């Protein structure tokens, strides 16, 4: 039995790097200590349904092929295309992404990544307003007010609260874990009493709410406090001190209303987004009165009405709060190394996603050069998908057009995207079977470990891309001669 | 064995006291040698100036801060693109170029070594990834250590030897080159939104002052025998009246000077040389700074020369950047790094018509020209803070030609022109002095023994410029001199011609220098072992990453060039 420590989890932007992977005597992973359910699932099951060989579609059927044949076919598709999209990139390491940009440049295509359907609007918001932020340790050490807005870490980033926010211990702030346990115990007791009295008194009995309106009393204590703002009461909301239910599609109004209040203005209405203005006034006081506040936000802001305008408003609220106290904001990046591909693409081309290199130099115009939009207008004539699954996530109109043209898939698993592909090149799993570098949601770079050997013949994403690039150059030279 | 001979140029090699002598430079296998065989490839430098390749001691070209700046400003890139060629990658430019473009543009100006001055240790891996994708130049980077908790605690507790051991560990872990200090104490205060305003302010929660931080790290630097001095961005940067802080910072380590060797480098001194009570009454503090530097030998300075242009400010000085956001209302990035440092980015435009900006422009030129010894002052723009680096040739012209300065003076704000000392300064730097302030002096201050000169044993990093000092006086013909510095006739890197007539003809990737501190005595080895154990224990309390994932493997660097150093402890 072997235990490998300090393993970085290759699943979400929380990037827990304290995983301990336990291997049996045959070097098979049997346990993933410290991992959440998602991390454990990946380490224990990654190989169960993987594609076992490269595949090429012949006469409508996917047949086994050698890696060389698959690479040749992939390179030929790219060379023949006029305007290919090379998309995805988030489930792989920076080293592969770097080769990727070079490949896109060589074939004159579009380099886009999963931010385009995820936190792309956050990036647009940052490009408009900037972003007052920090690394996650700053929140752990200093934040006494934590807000999860349109984000449900309990499901999507399970260890985020215990590593960086409400349940973590820092130099200046302690965990509010005990407060949460007391709250749970209190609620369980309430339920028991309610059930007992209903049985005995044979009528419905309810506890009067401990406060008529406004914020719960725990919001005025000195230790860490957490607020969840969401359209529904999630498990994260249960764990928080305060839950504010916002009407769907009204986050923008709520953010701007808070800005008015934080800037000492007055609101002429009774409620905003379903929340009474008195509550908002109390909330503004709490925001201003904290020592260091952090606003974590998720797809509930980026992918609802307003999109990047919501983010703009959230960033501006944070900026305004910095006139009164210390306040930070951070997008809850989710998709493995999507932060990494934004970073790599930016340093090599100047732009973070939706980069058009078809004219020989980088162009960036989301809406024009972004994958979904190009596909909906059916302007591309080939696509390479690596380390993501757009057919499962894109609008149907876009996926239809993916299917219309030659499709290359570099993915270890069977997915809706690979099922449509003309060439499938299964790589080693980076972060389990191959090393690399990846970036956490707060831009901290971490090394990915190789914990087990890949099966015989399996090579890394990086190596596959290098070989495709080499083949592309050979084919282009042959065409010219 | 590849041999090259740069024939018959006017050679300016101040470290070897060569001042425009016509001579040949011989190269073999990337190094300068005494002679080569007749079969050597010839670069004909007749009628042209030959200098060591440019050395830039302070330019923000790689890392988290720089990349967030790139992401922040698509509008900066859209006006300045680089098309892919058979030899070069595509990219974008202006104030925050993409990495490939950065390397190419430096090389086209004859630069061969650039130091990235600001690296959050926790994100060092990012800096090195970007440096690996920055072609054409050798590089190094300075970890930010002036507000590092472990350092602050040791200085507070008087444990300097322990601190030295920790810093040696940190330099190796982050593959860093020098101790960088920014607004000491202020960045830790900024963690809760505060700042420090004088060398004797208490840093909240730590019971230590900026003066103690600067002195402590200065002593550590000497103990470790590091090749460069501590590299300081002073407190109160960008505040009217801050020249007093700059003088105090220089004075506070006067007694730590050893013989005539510098112990302190103050960076972008322009931003720290403001006199006056407020922006309305801003004046130049250049005279006071220059006077001090003329009478002391323990300090070196780099300029931070303002160029009138749109640009992007980015520093580790979080509170200063916040202030700039307030001043301009522009978009603002803040990035505090746990346990270590902070940072901020704000776009900025320097205008000739602004009395403040024009005064800033004048300040850096005044300091450069008033300091008598060119070995103490170096040309930088703190790229991109005071201006993008591709404006360097314009600055060279201001240095070597009074007429060039007068031409610009005519165009600037009237009030600033009246106050400027420049009309009273006739000095024009010679090409020899220009070579010192743009390469020889910088290499010497960095302790890079094989850079900045053309003597036998030096790296064959050479720039050839199409300027004939016998035919035309560069002070008069500064426009053509500027164009010559803009497009090097030849840039030679490690003995290979990589630029010809301002065009990249070969893509190469340089090395990354970092400091590998060795212990001189057993006592030090014990201290270091203890330090390593202590850091391991404290790691989980201080950082949110694991101890084993923090240090960078040497193989991670594209081409690692450790500089071995024997500590004095």
Interface residues (C-beta under 8 A of the other chain):
Chain A: X5 X6 X8 X17 X18 X94 X98 X102 X105 X123 X126 X127 X128 X129 X130 X131 X132 X133 X134 X135 X136 X137 X138 X140 X141 X142 X163 X164 X171 X172 X291 X292 X319 X322 X325 X326 X328 X342 X343 X344 X346 X347 X348 X349 X350 X351 X352 X357 X359 X360 X361 X362 X364 X437 X439 X443 X444 X445 X446 X447
Chain B: X62 X64 X66 X67 X68 X70 X71 X72 X73 X74 X77 X78 X81 X82 X83 X84 X89 X90 X91 X92 X96 X97 X98 X99 X100 X122 X123 X125 X126 X129 X130 X133 X191 X192 X193 X205 X322 X325 X330 X331 X332 X333 X334 X335 X336 X337 X338 X339 X342 X345 X346 X541 X542 X543 X544 X545 X546 X547 X548 X549
